[in-house]
Amino acid sequence: MQQGLLTFAEHSAEQINQLLQLAKDFKANPANYSQVLAGKSIVGLFEKPSLRTRVSFDIGINKLGGHFVYLDCQDGQLSGRETLKDIGGNLACWADGIVARVFKHQTLLEIGAGADVPVINALCDLYHPCQGLADYLTLSEAFGELKGLKIAYVGDGNNVTHSLMIVGAILGCEVRAICPEGYFPDPAMVAKAEQLAAQSGGKISVSSKVEDMHGVDVLYTDTWISMGDNTKLEQIEQAFMPYQLNMQQFNQSGAKYVLHCQPAHRGQEITSELMDSGYSLLLQQAENRMHAQNAILISLFK
């Protein structure tokens, strides 16, 4: 497999900062990059439906002069009809790259084993690297210097949390995951982020204490129930409601801004009052998905 992007865990701070600068330059001067993907086709392989991921990749690839081919897996699973390695190999016969939004990280590895074109992780169970880069692009625009920035992720420890911690650890940020007991991020992902933070001067912490969100620069949350999880809201609402981001929590935290990768469930993990306030960077964050993803594509194909 040619170089792609699956996790960011092996990237250096210099490489990530270069991508952030590239994203900013594309955002400011898109015409300079309008032929990067000229004559190239990128397949979007989606086990899970999407709004932001699908549209931002489709329009972003078009802005780079490329062609996006969307493949919707109606049964929600790629495996079964043929091996994932064969799927990757066949797609690589025609496409110049593969963007895959899947349930399992292993799926990406097996597709990549058969494909000799770049594979980009558009979401899996362990990572959401494109979202992570967009998050730090947004924070860079809001705060300037990222090293030493204090971020509190509040809610369900998931793939978004993992990428937020990993990229933040590489960049020297302090990332606190504040989650209900039983909903902490994956211990292996936390250990990896701690290792990276030790090298950069950053800091990673995990707790269930709501008060640990105090004294941070930005608050971040995500849906309490991830897509594909059939858990009923009533089963978890009591555990999660103390972690809801609302104006009172925000004011007590001392944070300047709030982030949410969306889709947001108003009145659950975040209130409309906070989501629609001047403290919200949600739409800027959503827009930056395209710019961050295009920086990744430019770096792979230019």
TORVEX-823530 format. One record per residue: x, y, z of N, C-alpha, C, CB in turn; residue in three letters. Coordinates in steps of 0.2 Angstrom, whole numbers, plus 5000, padded with zeros to 4 digits. Glycine has a CB too. Layout:
XYZXYZXYZXYZAla...
END
This chain:
500449945000500050005000500450065000499550005006Met500350114996500650174996500450215002500550214990Gln500850265004500750305010500050335010501250365010Gln499650325015499050355016498950385023498450295015Gly498350385026498250415033497750375036498050485032Leu498050335042497550295045497450325053497750225046Leu497950355056497950365063498250435065498250315067Thr498750455062499150515064499650495070498750575066Phe499550435073500050415078500750415077499750355081Ala500950405070501650405068501850465065501750345063Glu501450515065501650585063502050625068501050625061His502450665066502850715070502450775071503550725068Ser502650815076502350885077502450925071502550915083Ala503050925068503250955062502750945056503950945060Glu502650875055502250855050501550875050502250775049Gln501250875057500550895058500550975057500350875065Ile500951005059500951085059501051105051501551115063Asn501451065047501451075040500751065037501951035037Gln500451015039499751005036499251055038499450935039Leu499351085045498851135047499051195043498951155054Leu499651215041499851275037499551265030500551285037Gln499651205027499351185021498651195020499551115019Leu498251175026497551185026497351255026497251145032Ala497751295030497551365030497751405023498051405035Lys498251375020498351405013497851385008499051385011Asp497651325008497151305004496451345005496951225004Phe496351355011495751385013495751465011495651385021Lys496351495011496451565009496551565001497051595012Ala496851514998496951514991496751454987497751534990Asn496151434987495951374984496151364977495251364985Pro496151424973496351414966497051394965496251484963Ala497451404970498151374969498251304969498651404974Asn497751274971497751194971497251164967497651174979Tyr496951204962496351174958496551114953496051234954Ser497151104952497351054948497750994951497751074942Gln497750994958498150944961497850874960498050954969Val497250864959496950794958496650794951496350784963Leu496850834946496650834939496750764936496950894935Ala496250734933496350674930496350614935496950674926Gly496250624942496250574947495550564950496750594952Lys495450504951494750484954494850454961494350434950Ser494450474966494550444973493850414975494650504978Ile493950354977493350314979493150324986493450234978Val492550344988492350344995491950284996491850414996Gly492250245001491950185003491550185010492450125003Leu490950195010490550205016490150155019490150265015Phe490350125024489950075028489450105032490450025032Glu489650165035489250205039488950275035489550225046Lys488350295035488150355032488450415035487350355032Pro488350465031488750525034488450585030489450525032Ser488450645034488350715031488950745029487850755035Leu489350765035489950805034490450775030490150825041Arg490650705032491150675029491050665021491250605032Thr490450645019490350635012490350695008489650595011Arg489950745011489950815007490650845007489450855010Val490950845012491650885013492150855008491850895020Ser492150785008492650755003492450764996492650675005Phe491750754995491550764988491650834985490750744987Asp491450884989491550954986492350964986491151004990Ile492650944992493350964992493750934987493650934999Gly493650864985494050834979493850874973493850764979Ile493250894972493050934966493450994966492350944966Asn493551034971493951094971494651084970493851124978Lys494951014971495551004969495650974962495850944974Leu495050974958495050954951494950884950495750974948Gly494850844955494750774955493950754955495050734961Gly493950684954493250654954493150604960493150614947His492550614963492450574969491850524967492150614975Phe492050454968491550404967491250374974491850344963Val490650384975490350364982490050294981489850414984Tyr490350254986490050184986489650174993490650134985Leu489050164992488650154998488550085000487950194998Asp488750065005488649985007488049985010489249965011Cys487549955006486849955009486749915015486349935003Gln487149855015487049815021487449835027487149745019Asp487849885026488249915032488849875033487849905038Gly489049825029489649785030489949775023489449715033Gln490649785022490949765016491149695015491649815016Leu491349665021491549595020490949545019491849575027Ser491149485016490549435015490549415007489949465017Gly490449465003490449444996491149424993490149504992Arg491649464995492349444994492749474999492549474987Glu493449454999493849475004493949555004494549435004Thr494149585010494249655010494949665006494349675017Leu495349625006495949635002495849634995496449575004Lys495349594992495149594985494849654983494749524984Asp494349674988494049744987494549794986493549754993Ile495049804990495549854990495949844983496049844996Gly496149784981496549774975496149794969496749704975Gly495549774969495049794963494949864963494449754963Asn494849904968494749974968495350004965494549994975Leu495949984968496550014966496750004958497149984970Ala496349954955496449954948496250014944496149894945Cys495750044947495350104943495450174947494650084943Trp495450164954495550234958496250244959495050224964Ala496350314961496950334963497050344970497150404960Asp496450334974496550334981495850314984496650404984Gly495850294990495250264993495150305000495250184995Ile494550325001494350355007493750315010494050435006Val493950285016493450235019493250255026493850165019Ala492550255026492250265033491950195035491650325032Arg492250165040492050095041491950085049492650055039Val491650025050491550015057492149995061491049955058Phe492649955058493149925061493849945058493149845061Lys494349965062494949985060495349925056495450005066His495149865058495449805054495249805047495249745058Gln494649835046494449835039494849885034493649865038Thr495149935037495549985034496249945032495650045038Leu496449905037497149875036497049825031497349845043Leu496449785031496449735026496349765019495849685027Glu495949815018495849855012496549875009495349905012Ile496949905014497549935012498049875010497849965018Gly497949815013498449765011498349745004498249705016Ala497749755001497649734994497749794989497049704993Gly497749854992497749914987498449944987497249964990Ala498649964981499350004981499250074979499749974975Asp498650104982498550174982498450194989497950184977Val498450264990498350284997497650275000498450364997Pro497650255006496950245009496950295015496950165012Val496350325015496250375020495750355025496150445017Ile495850355031495350345036494850395037495650315043Asn494250385035493750445036493350425042493250445030Ala493450375046493150355052493150285053492450385053Leu493350265059493350195061493150185068493950145059Cys493150125071492950125078493550155083492850055080Asp494150155081494650175085494950255084495250135084Leu494850275078495150335076494650375071495750335072Tyr494750445072494450495067494950545065493750525070His495450525062496050575061495850635057496550545057Pro495350635052495150695048494850745052494750675042Cys494450715057494050765062494650795066493550725066Gln495050755069495550775073495950835070496050725075Gly496150825064496550885060496150945060496850855053Leu495450935058495050995058494951025064494350965055Ala494950985070494851015076495451065078494850965082Asp496051035077496651075078496751135073497251035078Tyr496451125067496451185063496051245066496251165056Leu495451225068494951265071495351305077494351235073Thr495651265081495951285087496551335086496151235092Leu496851315081497451355078497251425076497851325073Ser496651425072496351495070496151535076495751475065Glu495851495081495551535087496051555092495051485090Ala496651515093497051535098497751545096497151475103Phe497951535090498651545087499051485089498951605090Gly499451495095499951445097499551385100500351465102Glu499651325098499351265100499651225106499251215095Leu500351235106500751205112500551235118501451205111Lys500351185123500151215130499351225130500551275132Gly499051225125498351235125497951175129498051235118Leu497451195133497151155138496451135135497051185145Lys496251075133495651055130495351005135495751025123Ile494651015136494350965140493750925135493950995146Ala493850865134493350825130492950795136493650775126Tyr492250815135491750795140491250745137491450855143Val491150685140490650645137490850575136490350665131Gly490650545131490850475129491550465126490350445124Asp491950425129492650415126492550375120493050385132Gly492750395114492650365108493150375103491950385105Asn493050365097493550375092493750445091493350345085Asn493350495092493450565091493950585097492850605092Val493750555103494250565109494950545108493950535115Thr494950485105495650455104496050495099495550385100His495750525093496150565089496250635092495750575082Ser495850655096495950725099496550715104495350745103Leu496550665107497150655112497750645108496950595117Met497750595103498350585100498650645096498250525095Ile498250675092498550735089498750795094498050765084Val498350805099498550845104499150835108497950855109Gly499250765109499850745113500450765109499850675114Ala500450745102500950765098501150835097500850735090Ile500650875098500750945097500950985104500150985094Leu500950945109501050975116500551005119501651025115Gly499950985118499351015121499150975128498751005117Cys498750995132498450955138497750945136498551005144Glu497650875135496950855134496750815139496950815127Val496150835142495850795148495150765145495650845153Arg495150695146494550665144494150655150494650595141Ala493550685151493150685157492450645155492950755159Ile492450585157491850535155491550505161492150485150Cys490950485160490650435166491050375166489850425164Pro491050345172491350285174491050235169491250255181Glu491450195166491250145161491150165154490550115163Gly491350225153491350255146491950295145490750305145Tyr492550275148493150305147493450285140493650275152Phe493850325137494250305131494650235131494650355128Pro494750205126495150145126495750145129495250115118Asp495950105134496550115138497250115133496650055143Pro497150075128497750065123497850135120497650015118Ala497350165118497350235115497650285120496650255112Met497350285126497650325131498350315132497250315138Val498550255133499250245134499750265128499450165135Ala499450265122499850285116499950365117499550265110Lys499350395118499350465119499850495124498650495120Ala499850455130500250475136500950475134500150435142Glu501150415130501850405127502050465123501850345124Gln501550485118501750545114501750605118501150545108Leu501350615123501350675127502050685131500750685131Ala502250625133502950625137503450655132503050555139Ala503450645126503950665121503850735119503950625115Gln503250765119503150835117503050885123502550835113Ser503050865129502850905134502150915135503250975133Gly501750885132500950885133500750845139500650865127Gly500150845140499850805145499150775144499750855152Lys499050715146498450675144498150655151498550615140Ile497550655152497250635158496550615157497250685164Ser496350565161495650535160495350535167495650465157Val494750555168494450555175493650555174494650615179Ser493250545179492550555179492350615183492250495182Ser492750655185492650715189492450775184493250735193Lys491750795185491550855181491950915182490850865182Val492150925188492550985190493250985186492650995197Glu493450935183494050935180494050975173494350865178Asp493450995171493451035165493551115167492751035162Met493651125173493751195175494551215174493651205183His494651275171495351295170495551275163495751275175Gly495151265159495351245152495251305147495051175149Val495451295141495351345136494751335131495951355131Asp494651265131494051245126493751185129494351245119Val493051185128492751125130492451085123492051135134Leu492451025123492350985117491850925119492950955114Tyr491350915116490850855117490650825110490250875121Thr490350765111490150725105489450695108490650675103Asp489150665103488550625105488650575110488250595098Thr488150565114488250505119488150435116487750515125Trp487850435111487750365108488050375101486950345108Ile488550335099488850335093488350305087489550305093Ser488450325081488150295076488250215075488250325069Met487650175075487750105075487650075081488450085072Gly487650115087487550085094486850095095487950135099Asp486550035097485750035098485550045105485549965095Asn486050065109485850085116485350135116486550105120Thr484850125121484250175121484550235126483650135124Lys484350295124484550355128484350345135484150415125Leu483750315137483550305144484050265148482850275144Glu484450225145484850175148485450215151485050125144Gln485650275147486250305149486150375151486750305143Ile485550405150485450475151485650495159484750495150Glu485450455163485650475170486350475171485350415175Gln486750435168487450435169487850495166487850365166Ala487550515160487850565156487550635157487750545149Phe486950645160486750715160487150755165486050705164Met487550735170487950785173488550805169488250745179Pro488650775163489150795159488950835153489550735156Tyr488350855153488050895148488350965148487250905149Gln488550985142488851055141488251105140489351065135Leu488251145145487751205145488051265147487151185150Asn487751325147488051385149488351385156487551445148Met487951355160488251355167488951325168487751325172Gln488951265165489551225165490151265161489451155161Gln489951295155490351325151490651385155490051355145Phe490251425159490451485162490951465168489851525165Asn490751405172491151385177491851355175490751335181Gln491851335169492551305166493051355165492351265160Ser492851415163493251465161493551465154493851465166Gly493251415150493351405143493151465139493051345140Ala493551475133493351525129492851505123493951555126Lys492951445121492551415116492251345117492951415109Tyr491851325113491551255113491551225107490851255116Val491751155106491751125100491351065100492551095099Leu491051035095490650975094490750955087489950985096His490950895086491050865079490450855075491450805079Cys489850855078489250845075489150775072489050905070Gln488550755071487950785073487850795080487350735070Pro487550845082487350865089486650845091487550935090Ala486550825097485850815099485650865104485750745102His485350915102485250975106484750955112484851025102Arg485050975118484650965124484950895127483950955123Gly485350865124485650805127486450825129485650745122Gln486850805125487550825126487750895126488050785122Glu487350935123487451005123486851045122487951025117Ile486751105125486151145125486151185119486051185131Thr485551205116485551245110485751315112484751255108Ser485651335119485951405121486651405120485751415128Glu487051355121487751355121487951345113488051305125Leu487651305110487751285103487751345099487351225101Met487251385100487051445096487351505098486351445095Asp487751505103488051565106488651585102488251555113Ser488951645104489551665101490151625103489651745103Gly490151585108490651545110490751485106490551525118Tyr490251465102490251405098490651415092489551385096Ser491151365091491551355084491251305080492251345086Leu490651275081490451215078490451225070489751205080Leu490151275067490151285060490851295057489651345058Leu491251335060491951345058492351275058492351395063Gln492151235063492451165064492251125058492251135071Gln491551125057491251085051491551105045490551095051Ala491651175043491951195037492651175036491951275037Glu493051175042493751155042493851075041494051165048Asn493351035041493350965039493650965032492750925040Arg493351005027493551005020494251025019493051045016Met494451085023495051115022495651065025495151175025His495451035030495950985033496050925029495750965040Ala495450895026495550835022495850855015494750815020Gln495750915013496050935007496850945008495850995004Asn497050965014497750965015498050895015497851005022Ala497650845018497950775018497950755010497450735022Ile497450765006497450744999498050774995496850764996Leu498150844997498650884993499350854995498650954995Ile499450835001500050815004500250745001500150805011Ser499750704999499750634997499850634989499250594998Leu499650684986499550684978499950734975498850684976Phe500150784978500550844975501250824973500550904979Lys
END
